[in-house]
Amino acid sequence: MATKAIKSLYQLHETVSFRSSWKLRRLTTVRAFSAAMSPPSLAVVYDDHGPPDSVTRITEQPPVEIKEKDVCVRMLAAPINPSDINRIQGVYPVRPPVPAIGGYEGVGEVHSIGSAVKDLSPGDLVIPSPPSSGTWQTYVVKEQTLWHKIEKGTPIEYAASITVNPLTALLMLEDIVNLKSGDSIVQNGATSIVGQCVIQLARLQGIRNINIIRDRPGSDDVKVKLMKLGADEVYTESQLGLKNVKSLLMWHLVCCSTPSNILPLFEEMENNSYCLLVVDIDEDDIPEPSLGFNCVGGNAASLVLKFLRGGGTMVTYGGMSKKPVTVSTSSFIFKELSLRGFWLQKWMCSEKVNDCRNKIDYLLAQVREGNLKYEMEIVPFDEFHTALDKALGKLGSQPKQILRF
């Protein structure tokens, strides 16, 4: 009897232990599953392509599973770029399938990590690199290799916007033509973020820069602003309505020369006009550019081509005027000019991502040192549609819009 009683108690203990163990394992599994989910996220969503101010809405997204190699990032800021607008409109060559979440670059803080993540920790400041769709939301979950850790203390608005525009400027300056200090470049669209970055980065490398802006009210103030950034020359398109723009460079040589190295400079004529006799080229002269950047197209692109020296290269990275680039036959035959395109997404492929990250670190260092700056406006996320209207140009010329989450 005693043996049977002990056996019954043992079986009861085993049953209770099994049930308790199962409940404990079930509870542990539930807790682990809960820890491996992101928080719900507020996001800018569009269900169809179309006018961004009509098809976008802010809505809550459900939690996303955080797999072992994933990193969940609490987004801090993200810009509204023209390419973001084009993706929503459905006119950008590469775009996510709808429904989709807007945004392509940004900056955030690591919120939580998967069990196999080693190189990132909660609290780290990171940017998506290469950039990818879906940054206009409060939480983003991506595989760890798609995040690049950056130095804390970097201004959030610059960290959010460092890739699409400043990196484009640096890559075009360094990786298209072998430029050295004293060489020169020419660009249109000089007031754009890329244009402003080209000016400042060229100055840091000792590269002279000639800049073309469109005719508009306040163009003189724009010239002053660009000169303060480091522009050597700034012309409006109407100033360049000449058959030979080299005459403007010649005028620059004359204005920058001194009597000590040009004697005589002018000879007075009988009709009170003056005739240029001698031009002595010194160290301060701007040589003909070997490299040009075009983001406008149409006539503005033709003006860039006119400045280029024989064998020069024009790089097109945008088409704001929506007009084609046209080149004269003589430019190809007698000047042997080269034309090529630049698309950042192609440059940030897997083989070049580490080089691009090194360049991003360089750019952010220049920001922290005060050598690289551009105008932005930080807007709270709940005012997204106001920021979007500004980015669409509904409220006139506006700074780059940065969403703050």
C-alpha positions as CSV (number, residue, x, y, z in Angstrom):
1,M,0.0,0.0,0.0
2,A,2.8,2.4,1.0
3,T,4.6,1.7,-2.3
4,K,1.5,2.3,-4.3
5,A,0.8,5.6,-2.4
6,I,4.4,6.8,-3.0
7,K,4.1,5.9,-6.7
8,S,0.8,7.8,-7.0
9,L,2.3,10.9,-5.3
10,Y,5.3,10.7,-7.7
11,Q,3.1,10.5,-10.7
12,L,1.0,13.4,-9.4
13,H,4.3,15.4,-8.8
14,E,5.4,14.6,-12.4
15,T,2.1,15.7,-13.8
16,V,2.1,18.9,-11.8
17,S,5.8,19.6,-12.7
18,F,5.1,19.0,-16.4
19,R,2.1,21.3,-16.4
20,S,4.1,23.9,-14.5
21,S,7.1,23.6,-16.8
22,W,4.8,23.8,-19.8
23,K,3.2,27.0,-18.4
24,L,6.6,28.4,-17.6
25,R,7.9,27.7,-21.1
26,R,4.7,29.1,-22.7
27,L,5.0,32.2,-20.6
28,T,8.7,32.6,-21.5
29,T,7.9,32.1,-25.2
30,V,5.2,34.8,-25.0
31,R,7.5,37.2,-23.3
32,A,10.3,36.5,-25.8
33,F,7.9,37.0,-28.7
34,S,6.6,40.2,-27.2
35,A,10.2,41.5,-26.7
36,A,10.9,40.8,-30.4
37,M,8.2,43.1,-31.7
38,S,8.6,46.8,-32.5
39,P,6.3,49.4,-31.0
40,P,3.3,50.5,-33.2
41,S,4.4,53.1,-35.7
42,L,2.9,56.3,-37.0
43,A,3.7,56.5,-40.7
44,V,3.0,58.5,-43.9
45,V,1.3,56.0,-46.2
46,Y,0.0,56.2,-49.8
47,D,-2.2,53.5,-51.2
48,D,-1.9,54.7,-54.8
49,H,0.4,56.9,-56.9
50,G,-0.7,60.4,-57.5
51,P,-0.5,64.0,-56.3
52,P,1.3,63.7,-52.9
53,D,-1.0,66.2,-51.2
54,S,-4.0,64.0,-52.1
55,V,-2.8,60.4,-51.8
56,T,-0.8,60.6,-48.5
57,R,-2.1,60.1,-45.0
58,I,-0.7,59.6,-41.5
59,T,-1.9,56.3,-40.0
60,E,-0.8,53.8,-37.3
61,Q,1.1,50.7,-38.4
62,P,1.0,47.5,-36.4
63,P,4.2,46.2,-34.6
64,V,6.8,44.5,-36.8
65,E,8.7,41.3,-35.8
66,I,12.3,41.9,-34.9
67,K,14.3,39.0,-36.2
68,E,17.6,37.9,-34.8
69,K,19.7,40.1,-37.2
70,D,17.2,43.0,-37.2
71,V,17.5,46.4,-35.6
72,C,14.5,48.5,-34.6
73,V,15.2,52.2,-34.8
74,R,13.2,55.0,-33.4
75,M,13.3,57.6,-36.1
76,L,14.3,61.1,-35.1
77,A,14.2,63.1,-38.4
78,A,13.8,62.6,-42.1
79,P,13.8,65.1,-45.1
80,I,11.3,65.6,-47.9
81,N,13.4,65.3,-51.1
82,P,12.2,65.9,-54.6
83,S,12.8,62.2,-55.3
84,D,10.5,61.3,-52.4
85,I,7.8,63.3,-54.2
86,N,8.5,61.6,-57.5
87,R,8.2,58.2,-56.0
88,I,4.7,59.1,-54.6
89,Q,3.7,60.5,-58.0
90,G,4.8,57.2,-59.6
91,V,7.2,58.9,-62.0
92,Y,10.5,57.8,-60.4
93,P,12.2,54.9,-62.2
94,V,12.6,52.8,-59.0
95,R,9.8,52.9,-56.4
96,P,8.3,50.6,-53.9
97,P,5.0,48.8,-54.6
98,V,1.9,50.4,-53.2
99,P,0.7,50.6,-50.6
100,A,3.9,52.1,-49.4
101,I,5.4,54.3,-46.7
102,G,7.1,57.5,-47.8
103,G,10.7,58.7,-47.2
104,Y,14.1,57.4,-48.3
105,E,16.7,58.8,-45.9
106,G,16.8,59.9,-42.3
107,V,18.3,59.4,-38.9
108,G,17.3,57.5,-35.8
109,E,18.2,56.0,-32.5
110,V,18.5,52.3,-32.0
111,H,15.5,51.2,-29.9
112,S,16.1,47.4,-29.7
113,I,18.1,44.7,-31.4
114,G,17.8,41.1,-32.4
115,S,19.7,38.4,-30.6
116,A,22.4,38.0,-33.2
117,V,23.2,41.7,-33.6
118,K,26.7,42.5,-32.3
119,D,27.8,45.9,-33.7
120,L,24.9,48.1,-32.7
121,S,23.4,48.8,-29.3
122,P,20.3,50.6,-28.0
123,G,21.0,54.3,-28.0
124,D,23.3,54.4,-31.0
125,L,22.7,57.0,-33.6
126,V,22.2,55.5,-37.1
127,I,21.2,56.3,-40.6
128,P,20.0,53.9,-43.3
129,S,22.9,53.2,-45.6
130,P,22.3,52.6,-48.4
131,P,19.1,54.6,-48.1
132,S,15.8,52.8,-48.6
133,S,12.1,53.5,-48.7
134,G,10.0,53.8,-45.6
135,T,11.7,56.4,-43.4
136,W,8.6,58.6,-42.8
137,Q,7.5,56.7,-39.8
138,T,8.3,56.7,-36.1
139,Y,9.8,53.1,-35.9
140,V,11.7,51.3,-38.7
141,V,12.9,47.7,-38.6
142,K,15.7,46.7,-41.0
143,E,18.5,44.1,-41.1
144,Q,21.6,45.3,-39.2
145,T,23.8,45.7,-42.3
146,L,21.5,48.3,-43.6
147,W,22.2,50.7,-40.7
148,H,25.3,52.9,-40.4
149,K,26.4,54.1,-37.0
150,I,27.4,57.8,-36.9
151,E,28.9,60.0,-34.2
152,K,26.7,61.3,-31.5
153,G,26.7,65.1,-31.3
154,T,26.0,65.4,-35.1
155,P,23.1,67.9,-35.7
156,I,20.0,65.8,-36.3
157,E,18.9,67.7,-39.4
158,Y,22.2,67.2,-41.1
159,A,22.4,63.6,-40.2
160,A,18.9,63.1,-41.6
161,S,19.8,64.7,-44.9
162,I,23.5,63.9,-45.5
163,T,23.1,61.1,-48.0
164,V,20.9,62.1,-51.0
165,N,22.3,65.6,-51.6
166,P,25.8,66.2,-50.0
167,L,27.0,62.7,-50.9
168,T,26.0,63.3,-54.5
169,A,28.0,66.5,-54.5
170,L,31.1,64.8,-53.1
171,L,30.9,61.7,-55.3
172,M,30.6,63.9,-58.5
173,L,33.6,66.0,-57.4
174,E,35.9,63.1,-56.5
175,D,34.9,60.2,-58.6
176,I,34.2,61.5,-62.2
177,V,37.2,63.4,-63.2
178,N,40.6,63.5,-61.5
179,L,40.6,67.1,-60.2
180,K,43.5,68.7,-58.4
181,S,43.8,72.0,-56.4
182,G,43.7,74.9,-58.8
183,D,41.3,73.2,-61.3
184,S,37.8,74.5,-61.8
185,I,34.3,73.3,-62.3
186,V,31.1,74.9,-63.5
187,Q,27.5,74.1,-62.5
188,N,23.9,75.2,-62.9
189,G,21.3,74.9,-60.2
190,A,23.8,76.4,-57.8
191,T,21.2,77.4,-55.2
192,S,20.1,73.8,-54.7
193,I,21.4,71.8,-51.8
194,V,23.7,69.8,-54.1
195,G,24.9,73.1,-55.6
196,Q,25.6,74.7,-52.3
197,C,27.5,71.5,-51.2
198,V,29.6,71.5,-54.4
199,I,30.6,75.1,-53.7
200,Q,31.7,74.4,-50.2
201,L,33.4,71.0,-50.9
202,A,35.2,72.5,-53.9
203,R,36.5,75.3,-51.8
204,L,37.9,72.8,-49.2
205,Q,39.8,71.1,-52.0
206,G,41.1,74.2,-53.6
207,I,38.9,73.8,-56.7
208,R,37.6,77.0,-58.3
209,N,33.9,77.0,-59.1
210,I,31.7,78.9,-61.6
211,N,28.0,79.0,-60.8
212,I,24.9,79.6,-62.9
213,I,21.6,80.6,-61.3
214,R,18.2,81.4,-62.9
215,D,17.0,84.9,-63.3
216,R,14.6,85.8,-60.5
217,P,13.9,88.7,-58.1
218,G,16.6,89.0,-55.5
219,S,19.2,87.3,-57.6
220,D,21.8,89.8,-56.4
221,D,21.2,88.7,-52.8
222,V,21.5,85.1,-53.9
223,K,24.9,85.9,-55.5
224,V,26.1,87.4,-52.2
225,K,24.9,84.3,-50.3
226,L,26.7,81.9,-52.7
227,M,29.9,84.0,-52.6
228,K,29.9,83.7,-48.8
229,L,29.7,80.0,-49.1
230,G,32.8,80.0,-51.3
231,A,31.7,80.6,-54.9
232,D,34.3,82.2,-57.1
233,E,31.9,83.4,-59.8
234,V,28.1,83.5,-60.0
235,Y,26.2,84.4,-63.2
236,T,22.5,84.6,-64.0
237,E,21.4,82.8,-67.2
238,S,20.7,86.1,-68.9
239,Q,24.2,87.3,-68.2
240,L,25.4,84.3,-70.2
241,G,23.3,85.0,-73.3
242,L,26.5,85.4,-75.3
243,K,27.9,83.3,-78.1
244,N,31.2,83.1,-76.2
245,V,31.0,83.0,-72.4
246,K,34.8,83.0,-72.3
247,S,34.6,86.8,-72.5
248,L,33.2,86.8,-69.0
249,L,36.1,84.8,-67.7
250,M,38.4,87.3,-69.5
251,W,36.6,90.1,-67.7
252,H,37.2,88.3,-64.4
253,L,40.9,88.2,-65.2
254,V,41.0,91.9,-65.9
255,C,39.1,92.8,-62.7
256,C,41.3,90.6,-60.6
257,S,44.6,91.9,-62.1
258,T,46.7,94.7,-60.7
259,P,48.7,97.4,-62.5
260,S,51.9,95.7,-61.3
261,N,51.4,92.6,-63.5
262,I,49.5,94.2,-66.4
263,L,51.1,97.2,-67.9
264,P,49.5,98.7,-69.8
265,L,46.0,97.2,-69.3
266,F,43.8,99.5,-71.4
267,E,44.4,102.1,-74.1
268,E,41.9,105.0,-74.3
269,M,40.3,105.3,-77.8
270,E,39.2,108.5,-79.5
271,N,35.5,107.7,-78.8
272,N,36.1,107.5,-75.1
273,S,36.0,103.7,-75.2
274,Y,38.8,101.5,-74.0
275,C,40.6,98.7,-75.7
276,L,42.1,95.7,-73.9
277,L,45.7,95.4,-74.9
278,V,47.4,92.9,-72.6
279,V,46.1,90.2,-70.2
280,D,48.7,88.7,-67.9
281,I,47.3,85.5,-66.4
282,D,48.3,85.0,-62.8
283,E,47.7,82.5,-60.0
284,D,44.3,83.9,-59.2
285,D,42.8,83.3,-62.6
286,I,40.1,80.7,-63.1
287,P,41.1,78.1,-65.7
288,E,38.5,76.7,-68.1
289,P,36.6,74.0,-66.3
290,S,37.2,70.4,-67.1
291,L,34.0,69.3,-65.3
292,G,30.4,70.6,-65.3
293,F,27.3,69.6,-63.3
294,N,23.8,69.9,-64.7
295,C,20.6,69.4,-62.8
296,V,18.3,71.7,-64.9
297,G,18.5,70.7,-68.5
298,G,17.5,72.9,-71.5
299,N,19.3,76.2,-72.0
300,A,20.9,76.0,-68.5
301,A,22.7,72.8,-69.6
302,S,23.9,74.4,-72.8
303,L,25.5,77.2,-70.8
304,V,27.4,74.7,-68.8
305,L,28.7,73.1,-72.0
306,K,29.8,76.5,-73.3
307,F,32.1,76.9,-70.3
308,L,33.8,73.5,-70.6
309,R,37.3,73.3,-72.1
310,G,38.1,70.8,-74.9
311,G,37.8,67.3,-73.6
312,G,35.6,68.4,-70.7
313,T,32.8,66.3,-69.1
314,M,29.3,67.4,-68.2
315,V,27.5,65.2,-65.6
316,T,23.7,65.4,-65.5
317,Y,22.1,64.4,-62.2
318,G,18.7,66.1,-62.5
319,G,16.3,67.7,-64.9
320,M,14.3,70.4,-63.0
321,S,13.3,72.3,-66.1
322,K,11.9,69.0,-67.6
323,K,13.6,70.1,-70.9
324,P,16.1,67.8,-72.8
325,V,19.8,68.3,-72.9
326,T,20.8,69.4,-76.4
327,V,24.4,69.5,-77.7
328,S,25.7,71.1,-80.8
329,T,27.5,68.9,-83.3
330,S,30.6,71.2,-83.1
331,S,30.8,70.6,-79.3
332,F,31.2,66.9,-79.9
333,I,33.5,67.1,-83.0
334,F,35.8,70.1,-82.2
335,K,35.7,70.2,-78.4
336,E,35.3,66.5,-77.9
337,L,33.0,66.9,-74.9
338,S,31.7,64.0,-72.9
339,L,28.3,63.7,-71.4
340,R,27.3,61.2,-68.7
341,G,24.7,60.8,-66.0
342,F,24.9,60.3,-62.2
343,W,22.4,58.3,-60.1
344,L,23.2,57.9,-56.4
345,Q,21.2,54.7,-56.0
346,K,23.6,53.0,-58.5
347,W,26.7,54.3,-56.8
348,M,25.5,53.0,-53.4
349,C,25.4,49.4,-54.5
350,S,26.9,46.7,-52.2
351,E,30.4,46.9,-53.7
352,K,30.7,50.7,-53.0
353,V,28.7,51.0,-49.8
354,N,31.7,51.1,-47.5
355,D,33.4,53.8,-49.6
356,C,30.2,55.8,-49.5
357,R,29.9,55.4,-45.7
358,N,33.5,56.7,-45.3
359,K,32.5,59.7,-47.4
360,I,29.4,60.2,-45.3
361,D,31.6,60.2,-42.2
362,Y,33.8,62.8,-43.8
363,L,30.8,65.0,-44.7
364,L,29.4,64.8,-41.2
365,A,32.8,65.8,-39.8
366,Q,32.8,68.8,-42.0
367,V,29.3,69.7,-40.7
368,R,30.5,69.4,-37.1
369,E,33.5,71.6,-37.9
370,G,31.3,74.2,-39.5
371,N,32.7,73.8,-43.0
372,L,29.4,72.4,-44.6
373,K,26.0,74.0,-44.1
374,Y,22.8,74.5,-46.0
375,E,19.4,76.0,-45.0
376,M,16.7,73.7,-43.6
377,E,13.5,74.0,-41.7
378,I,12.6,71.5,-39.0
379,V,8.9,70.7,-38.9
380,P,7.0,68.5,-36.3
381,F,5.8,65.3,-37.8
382,D,2.1,66.1,-37.1
383,E,2.5,69.1,-39.4
384,F,3.5,66.9,-42.3
385,H,1.1,68.2,-44.8
386,T,2.2,71.8,-44.2
387,A,5.8,70.7,-44.8
388,L,4.7,68.8,-47.9
389,D,3.0,71.9,-49.3
390,K,6.2,73.8,-48.8
391,A,8.3,71.1,-50.5
392,L,5.8,71.1,-53.4
393,G,6.4,74.8,-53.9
394,K,2.9,75.9,-53.0
395,L,4.2,78.5,-50.6
396,G,7.0,79.9,-52.7
397,S,10.7,79.2,-52.3
398,Q,11.3,77.4,-49.0
399,P,14.2,75.8,-47.2
400,K,14.6,72.0,-47.2
401,Q,11.8,70.5,-45.1
402,I,13.0,68.2,-42.3
403,L,10.3,66.1,-40.4
404,R,11.0,65.8,-36.7
405,F,9.4,62.8,-35.1
